[in-house]
Amino acid sequence: MTLIHIEGFEASGDTTTTLRDYMRKSYASSGPDARIGTLAAGRVVGNSVYLGQHGFFMSKFTNKQTVTIGFGFKTNDWTNNNMVVMFRDEVARQIVLETVTGGELKVLRNVTTLGTTTGLGCVTNTWYYIELQATIDDTTGSFELRVNEVNKLSASGIDTQESSSPTLNNVLFYNDFSGANHYYDDIYILDDAGAINNDFLGIMQIIGLYVDGNGAVNDFTSTGGANYLDVDDGYILDTATYVESSVSTNKDMYTFGALGDYGHIAGVLLNVDALKTDAGNVTLNLFATLDAVNAETPKSMTASWGAHQMLMETDPNSVAWTSINLDATQFGFEID
């Protein structure tokens, strides 16, 4: 798999409270609450998140040498030297992207400037789609910065390695300055491995689809009524209705709303909020089923509500996603 993460904040609910709960449970590190800001309108539709001063959220992954990210971005203040995103090796800043007065962007290795755009001329309170790719090495490193799919800045054969290792294992979205609000939406993160999703994807949009019916199997016990009505919340905080089971191999399957025609689908992310109430180890398999073929990912449960995810670059038959095969796929979970 080369697609590491996608995020459109479509599962973050409809209030600032649910957004902050979603961020705490979905990311390795985020916060503080007061600096995440409020839930905001999305770049195209749905939700986005804005960060106040020192607000951040971080996506962690295993060590990579080359990482590409894309994200919708707008700000109310193109302040000089304000951080937007960092490519890091643990806490070491390998590559940093900052805003520059006049609507420009700057790429740095920690605090050493590697390049600054000219003539970009971004304006406040306007969405731009930014993509940044970096390969970490102390002599053969490189980076490329694209804005709205146009290469605006790049370099190769340079030192991009700040730490003692040519690796990246987290991306930190960050706002450094007081008075500047940074808005983020439609995020993807990928590496350069595999045959698909291993390079720039171009302008992307994350679409949220929600449970709209029971699937072929519903073994779990509902708190009342149809099972799908107990799991169609779309955000984490509503724990008054749920489905439950203590029987191994019990599963629940669900249908989701139709996607519509959005062209190329790079990946599908299933989100399930779950916890265990029994002692001992409990594994919940998240799965997708199409034409009686399953794809699944095991998740270890804890005694606290957690946001568990399964990211799929292809359908259960290992075929590229289309709106047709996505609409025909049922998703769910099973007790191992």
Secondary structure, 3 states (H helix, E strand, C coil): CCEEEEECCCCCCCCHHHHHHHHHHHCCEEECHHHHCCEEECCCCCEEEEECCCCEEEEEEEEECEEEEEEEEEECCCCCCEEEEEEEECCEEEEEEEEECCCEEEEEECCEEEEECCCCCCCCCCCEEEEEEEECCCCCEEEEEEECCEEEEEEEEECCCCCCCCCEEEEEEECCCCCCCEEEEEEEEEECCCCCCCCCCCCCCCCCCCEEEEEEEECCEECCCCHHHHCCCCCCCCCCCCEECCCCCCEEEEEECCCCCCCCCCCEEEEEEECCCCCCCCEEEEEEEECCEEEEEEEECCCCCEEEEEEECECCCCCECCHHHHHHCEEEEEEC
